[in-house]
Amino acid sequence: MGSNDSRSPGLVLVALASGFVMASIDATVVNVAVPAIAESFGSSLVELTWVVDVYVLTFASLLLLLGGSLATSFGSRRLYLIGMGVFLMASIACAFAPTGGALIGARAVEGVGAALFMPSSLSLLVRTFTEPARRAKMLGLWSAMVATAAAVGPTLGGVLVSTFGWRSIFLINVPVVIVGMLLAVRVVPADVGSGARVSTLGHVLLFATVASGAYVLIEGHSAGVVAIPVVLALSFLMLGVAALPIQQRRTRTPVMPWHLFARASFAVPNIVGFLYSGALYGALYLMGLFFQNARGLSALHAGLLLLPMTMFFPVGNVVYTRIHHRVGNATIMATCLLIAGLATLLLTGVEPSTPYWYIALVLAAASSGAGLVTAAMTAATVQAAGDENANHAGAVVNTNRQLGVLVGIAAIGRVPQTTASWYDGLHLALAIVAAAYLAAGAAALILARRGSTSTAPQAPSPCGDCST
């Protein structure tokens, strides 16, 4: 699989990042389109919540099954192309959805497509570029493209909705995905799947557990914790938490190599991914609401004001390619996350008289290392897992990040509703964001002191990182 190390590296990178870029944009772009969708369909608040969250729900719930185990069994490139095709058809269905319910269904299918191709994108990149220095560079650039997509999502959504209407945020996926599929067929080498049997029961239990937990988070506030659907979902959640470990100990084909979590070099980056994603995207969602609800701005204006919070995402990824050989991944994560936590604490004193320049400056400081964290976390996870677990490593790290997004938005976005004023809610919510950043930074700092991650993603030994 290393034949492309010297042939068309740029085209390979574009082919493998294009779908991931669109999937990342879709995770945030819908937020600013919600008012226009509500006006078009007369949707209720619950329906609008599902339009935003059902994509993350199906994506995170199915990621390990569709992207990890099936990619290993049937081949990464085949799963990547199938996933891109599913995502393409679902995007078209979203753009032409006649009702709110149809839009929710199409968004769910989009999540299925993303779950197919996103981990395959990472594993194909790792397997294609086998030379360590080239691999590190490609991982950094790949992460930069993904980070840029996530960063411009809210602003791009505001521009598209105000100019062409909300349906355009889905139609923009079409040409990008088509180009990515054509390039993947041309320049990405095919791989042969192992043909290993997939543990269906384990994945069903995992899906039911995650989906039940997400339902409780999304519906619990509006429906009430004593509502029958919420009680049933909570029951399924507890049953899944109890049954999944038992089933996984007895099966010969677990949903993922759980033994990897015994290595701090693998477990800590995944913990960081969950906390970091929840804090970052929860804060992004929160500040979007703050600018619109507390300061009375339009969605487009709010999206533009969020640029200081997102503009450093790609810069950090590029910086990572310059410093990864001198600074360990754990040290990079710890430094950036601790800075983010301390900076976020400065915003807990924001008042109506606080000027925008101060908010923008602190937001920029808090998110300045986001791209570095993403690249370091991805590299550390891939290295710790080893080539033999590349598909699972990509699926696991992205599952944790998406679950973090889901939990972060649901938890942090709800805080202002429980307080007397928007500013009281902002202070409390940002304190939670800061605590998540600092906890993630502390975990990475402990790992850095142990010296459990090296300065760059090297080609792992057959047993992965045996020392940890």
C-alpha positions in Angstrom: 0.0 0.0 0.0 3.0 2.3 0.1 3.2 2.9 -3.7 1.7 6.3 -3.6 4.4 7.7 -1.3 6.1 9.2 -4.3 3.1 9.4 -6.7 0.5 12.2 -6.6 0.5 12.8 -2.8 -1.6 15.9 -3.2 -4.3 14.1 -5.1 -4.3 11.3 -2.6 -4.7 13.9 0.2 -7.6 15.7 -1.6 -9.3 12.4 -2.4 -9.2 11.2 1.3 -10.0 14.5 2.9 -12.9 15.6 0.6 -15.5 13.5 2.2 -14.2 14.2 5.7 -14.3 18.0 4.9 -18.0 17.8 3.9 -18.9 15.6 6.9 -17.2 18.1 9.2 -19.0 21.0 7.7 -22.3 19.2 8.0 -21.8 18.8 11.7 -22.0 22.6 12.3 -23.4 24.2 9.2 -27.1 23.3 10.0 -27.0 25.3 13.3 -27.4 28.6 11.6 -30.0 27.3 9.1 -32.4 26.2 11.8 -34.6 29.4 11.7 -35.0 29.2 7.9 -35.9 25.5 8.2 -38.5 26.2 10.9 -40.0 28.9 8.7 -40.1 26.5 5.7 -41.7 23.6 7.4 -43.3 25.1 10.5 -41.2 22.6 12.5 -41.5 22.3 16.3 -38.5 22.9 18.6 -38.1 19.2 19.1 -38.0 18.5 15.3 -35.4 21.2 14.8 -33.3 19.7 17.6 -33.4 16.3 15.8 -32.4 18.0 12.5 -29.2 19.2 14.1 -28.5 16.2 16.3 -29.6 13.1 14.5 -26.6 13.3 12.1 -24.2 13.2 15.0 -26.3 10.5 16.7 -26.3 8.0 13.8 -22.7 8.8 12.9 -21.3 8.3 16.4 -23.5 5.2 17.1 -22.6 3.4 13.9 -19.0 4.5 13.5 -17.3 1.5 15.1 -19.5 -1.0 13.1 -19.6 0.6 9.7 -16.2 2.3 9.7 -14.1 0.1 11.8 -15.0 -3.6 11.7 -16.5 -3.6 8.2 -13.5 -1.6 6.8 -11.2 -4.3 8.2 -13.4 -7.1 6.9 -14.2 -5.8 3.4 -11.4 -3.3 2.6 -11.0 0.4 3.5 -11.2 1.8 0.0 -14.4 -0.1 -0.9 -16.0 1.1 2.3 -14.8 4.6 1.7 -16.4 4.8 -1.7 -19.6 3.2 -0.6 -19.8 5.7 2.3 -19.2 8.6 0.0 -22.0 7.4 -2.3 -24.4 7.1 0.6 -23.5 10.5 1.9 -24.0 12.0 -1.6 -27.5 10.5 -2.1 -28.5 11.6 1.4 -27.3 15.2 0.9 -29.4 15.4 -2.3 -32.4 14.0 -0.3 -31.8 16.7 2.4 -31.7 19.4 -0.2 -35.0 18.4 -1.7 -36.8 17.2 1.5 -40.5 18.0 1.3 -41.1 17.9 5.1 -39.3 18.2 8.4 -39.6 14.5 9.0 -38.1 13.7 5.6 -35.2 16.0 6.4 -34.6 14.3 9.7 -34.6 10.9 8.0 -32.2 12.1 5.3 -29.9 13.6 7.9 -29.8 10.2 9.7 -28.7 8.5 6.5 -26.0 11.2 6.1 -24.7 10.1 9.4 -24.6 6.5 8.2 -22.5 7.5 5.1 -20.1 9.5 7.3 -19.7 6.5 9.6 -18.7 4.4 6.6 -16.0 6.7 5.1 -14.5 8.8 7.9 -12.4 6.2 9.7 -11.5 4.6 6.4 -10.2 8.0 5.3 -7.7 8.0 8.1 -6.6 4.4 7.8 -6.1 4.7 4.0 -4.0 7.8 4.6 -1.8 5.9 7.2 -1.5 2.8 5.0 -0.7 4.8 1.8 2.0 7.0 3.2 4.3 4.5 5.0 7.5 6.7 5.2 7.4 8.3 8.7 8.2 11.9 7.8 5.8 11.9 4.8 3.1 10.3 6.9 3.5 12.9 9.7 3.3 15.7 7.1 0.2 14.2 5.4 -1.5 13.7 8.8 -0.9 17.3 9.6 -2.2 18.6 6.3 -5.2 16.2 6.4 -6.1 17.4 9.9 -5.7 21.1 8.8 -8.2 20.5 6.0 -10.7 18.9 8.3 -10.2 21.6 11.0 -10.7 24.4 8.4 -14.0 22.7 7.3 -15.2 22.6 10.9 -14.1 26.2 11.5 -15.9 27.7 8.5 -19.1 25.7 9.0 -21.1 28.4 10.9 -19.9 31.3 8.7 -20.4 29.3 5.5 -23.9 28.3 6.6 -24.8 31.9 7.3 -23.6 33.1 3.9 -25.3 30.3 2.0 -28.6 30.5 3.9 -28.8 34.3 3.4 -27.9 34.1 -0.3 -29.4 30.9 -1.7 -31.6 29.5 1.0 -31.2 26.7 3.5 -31.3 23.9 0.9 -28.0 25.1 -0.6 -26.0 24.0 2.5 -26.7 20.4 1.4 -26.3 20.9 -2.4 -22.7 22.2 -1.9 -21.7 18.7 -0.8 -22.5 17.2 -4.3 -19.6 18.5 -6.4 -17.1 18.0 -3.6 -18.0 14.4 -2.9 -18.1 13.5 -6.6 -14.6 14.9 -7.1 -13.4 13.0 -4.1 -14.9 9.7 -5.3 -13.4 10.0 -8.7 -9.9 10.8 -7.3 -10.1 8.0 -4.8 -10.8 5.5 -7.6 -7.8 6.9 -9.6 -5.1 7.5 -7.1 -5.8 5.6 -3.8 -4.6 2.0 -4.0 -7.1 -0.7 -3.2 -6.7 -3.0 -0.2 -8.0 -6.5 0.5 -10.2 -7.0 3.5 -9.5 -9.7 6.0 -12.9 -11.3 5.5 -13.2 -11.6 9.3 -16.7 -12.1 10.7 -18.2 -9.0 12.2 -19.6 -9.2 15.8 -23.2 -8.3 15.0 -24.6 -8.7 18.5 -21.8 -6.6 20.1 -22.4 -3.8 17.6 -26.2 -3.9 18.2 -25.7 -3.6 21.9 -23.2 -0.8 21.4 -25.6 1.0 19.1 -28.6 0.6 21.4 -26.5 1.9 24.4 -25.2 5.0 22.6 -28.5 5.7 20.9 -30.4 5.4 24.2 -28.1 7.7 25.9 -28.3 10.3 23.1 -32.1 10.1 23.2 -32.2 10.7 27.0 -29.9 13.8 26.5 -31.9 15.2 23.6 -35.5 14.4 24.7 -35.0 14.4 28.5 -35.2 18.1 29.0 -38.3 18.8 26.8 -40.3 15.6 27.5 -39.3 15.2 31.1 -37.4 12.4 32.8 -40.7 10.6 33.7 -42.0 10.5 30.2 -42.5 6.9 29.0 -40.1 7.2 26.0 -37.4 8.7 28.1 -37.9 6.1 30.8 -37.6 3.3 28.2 -34.5 4.9 26.7 -32.9 5.2 30.1 -33.8 1.5 30.8 -32.2 0.4 27.5 -29.1 2.6 28.4 -28.7 0.8 31.8 -29.3 -2.6 30.2 -26.7 -1.9 27.5 -24.1 -0.7 30.0 -24.6 -3.9 32.0 -24.8 -6.4 29.1 -22.1 -5.1 26.7 -19.1 -5.9 28.9 -20.4 -9.4 29.5 -21.0 -10.1 25.8 -17.6 -8.6 24.9 -15.8 -10.9 27.3 -17.4 -14.0 25.8 -17.2 -13.2 22.1 -14.2 -14.1 19.8 -14.9 -11.0 17.7 -15.3 -8.0 19.9 -16.5 -4.7 18.4 -13.0 -3.3 19.0 -9.7 -4.3 20.5 -10.5 -3.3 24.1 -7.0 -4.3 25.3 -5.7 -1.1 23.6 -7.3 1.0 26.4 -4.9 -0.7 28.9 -2.2 1.4 27.2 -2.1 4.9 28.5 -0.7 6.0 25.2 -4.0 5.0 23.6 -6.5 5.7 26.3 -5.4 9.2 27.2 -5.7 10.6 23.6 -9.2 9.2 23.4 -10.1 10.8 26.8 -8.7 14.1 25.5 -10.7 13.7 22.3 -14.0 13.3 24.2 -13.4 16.2 26.6 -11.8 18.5 24.0 -14.6 18.0 21.4 -17.3 18.5 24.0 -15.7 21.7 25.3 -14.8 23.1 21.9 -18.1 22.5 20.0 -20.2 23.1 23.1 -18.5 26.5 23.4 -18.9 27.2 19.7 -22.7 26.4 19.9 -23.0 28.4 23.1 -21.4 31.5 21.7 -23.5 31.3 18.6 -26.6 31.4 20.8 -25.1 34.1 22.9 -24.5 36.5 20.0 -28.0 35.9 18.7 -30.1 35.7 21.9 -28.2 37.9 24.3 -26.9 40.6 21.9 -29.7 40.4 19.3 -27.6 39.7 16.2 -28.6 37.8 13.0 -27.3 34.3 12.3 -25.0 35.6 9.6 -23.6 38.3 11.8 -23.1 35.8 14.6 -21.3 33.4 12.3 -18.9 36.2 11.3 -18.3 37.0 14.9 -17.3 33.4 15.6 -14.4 33.6 13.2 -11.9 34.6 15.9 -12.8 31.4 17.7 -12.3 29.2 14.6 -9.7 30.9 12.4 -6.7 29.3 14.1 -7.9 25.7 13.6 -6.0 25.2 10.3 -3.0 27.3 11.5 -2.5 24.9 14.4 -2.5 21.9 12.2 0.2 23.4 10.0 2.3 24.4 13.0 2.1 20.8 14.1 3.9 19.6 11.0 6.8 21.9 11.9 7.2 21.0 15.6 6.0 17.4 15.9 9.6 16.1 15.6 10.8 18.3 18.5 7.9 18.2 20.9 6.0 15.1 22.1 2.3 14.7 21.2 1.3 14.6 24.9 3.2 17.8 25.6 1.5 19.5 22.7 -1.9 18.4 23.9 -1.3 19.4 27.5 0.1 22.8 26.7 -2.7 23.8 24.4 -5.5 22.5 26.5 -4.3 24.1 29.7 -4.0 27.5 27.9 -7.5 27.0 26.5 -8.9 26.3 30.0 -7.3 29.3 31.6 -8.3 31.6 28.8 -11.9 30.4 28.9 -12.0 31.2 32.6 -11.5 34.9 31.7 -14.8 34.9 29.8 -16.8 33.8 32.9 -16.9 37.5 33.9 -18.4 38.8 30.6 -21.1 41.4 31.2 -23.5 43.4 28.8 -20.9 46.2 28.8 -18.0 44.0 27.8 -16.7 45.0 24.4 -16.6 42.6 21.5 -12.9 43.0 21.0 -12.2 41.6 24.5 -14.5 38.6 23.8 -12.9 38.0 20.4 -9.3 38.2 21.9 -10.0 35.7 24.6 -11.9 33.3 22.3 -8.9 33.4 19.9 -6.5 32.7 22.7 -8.7 29.8 24.0 -8.9 28.1 20.5 -5.5 29.0 19.2 -4.2 25.5 19.9 -7.2 23.5 18.7 -5.6 22.5 15.5 -2.5 21.3 17.3 -4.6 19.2 19.7 -6.4 17.6 16.8 -3.3 16.6 15.0 -1.4 15.5 18.1 -4.3 13.5 19.4 -4.8 11.7 16.0 -1.1 11.0 15.6 -0.8 9.6 19.2 -3.8 7.3 18.8 -2.6 5.9 15.4 0.9 5.3 16.8 -0.4 3.6 20.0 -2.8 1.3 18.1 -0.3 0.1 15.5 -0.9 -0.6 11.8 -2.8 -3.8 12.5 -5.5 -1.8 14.4 -5.5 1.3 12.1 -9.2 1.0 11.1 -10.3 0.5 14.6 -8.1 3.4 15.9 -9.6 5.8 13.4 -13.1 4.6 14.3 -12.6 4.8 18.0 -11.0 8.3 18.1 -13.7 9.7 15.9 -16.5 8.0 17.8 -15.2 9.5 21.1 -14.9 12.9 19.5 -18.5 12.8 18.0 -19.9 11.6 21.4 -18.1 14.5 23.0 -19.7 16.9 20.5 -23.1 15.4 21.2 -22.7 15.5 25.0 -21.1 18.9 24.9 -23.8 20.6 22.9 -26.6 18.9 24.8 -25.1 19.8 28.2 -23.5 23.2 27.7 -26.3 24.5 25.4 -28.9 23.8 28.0 -27.2 25.6 30.9 -28.5 29.2 30.0 -32.1 27.8 30.1 -31.7 27.0 33.8 -30.5 30.4 34.9 -32.1 33.7 35.6 -30.4 35.6 32.8 -28.4 34.8 29.7 -25.2 36.2 31.2 -25.6 34.1 34.4 -26.0 31.1 32.1 -23.0 32.1 30.0 -20.8 32.3 33.1 -21.8 28.9 34.4 -21.6 27.2 31.0 -18.1 28.6 30.2 -16.9 27.4 33.7 -18.0 23.9 32.6 -16.1 24.4 29.3 -13.0 25.5 31.2 -13.2 22.5 33.5 -13.3 20.1 30.6 -10.3 21.7 28.9 -8.3 21.7 32.2 -9.2 18.0 32.9 -8.1 17.0 29.4 -5.0 19.0 29.8 -4.2 17.4 33.1 -4.6 13.9 31.6 -2.2 14.8 28.8 0.3 16.4 31.2 0.4 13.1 33.2 1.0 11.2 30.0 3.7 13.7 28.9 5.5 13.2 32.3 5.5 9.4 31.7 6.9 9.9 28.2 4.3 7.6 26.7 4.0 9.3 23.3 6.8 10.0 21.0 7.4 13.2 19.0 6.0 11.8 15.8 3.7 9.1 14.5 6.2 6.4 13.6 5.6 3.1 11.9 4.5 1.0 14.9 6.0 -2.3 15.8 3.9 -5.4 15.3 2.6 -5.2 18.8 1.9 -1.5 18.7 3.4 0.5 21.6 4.6 -2.5 23.6 6.2 -0.4 26.3 2.9 0.9 27.6 
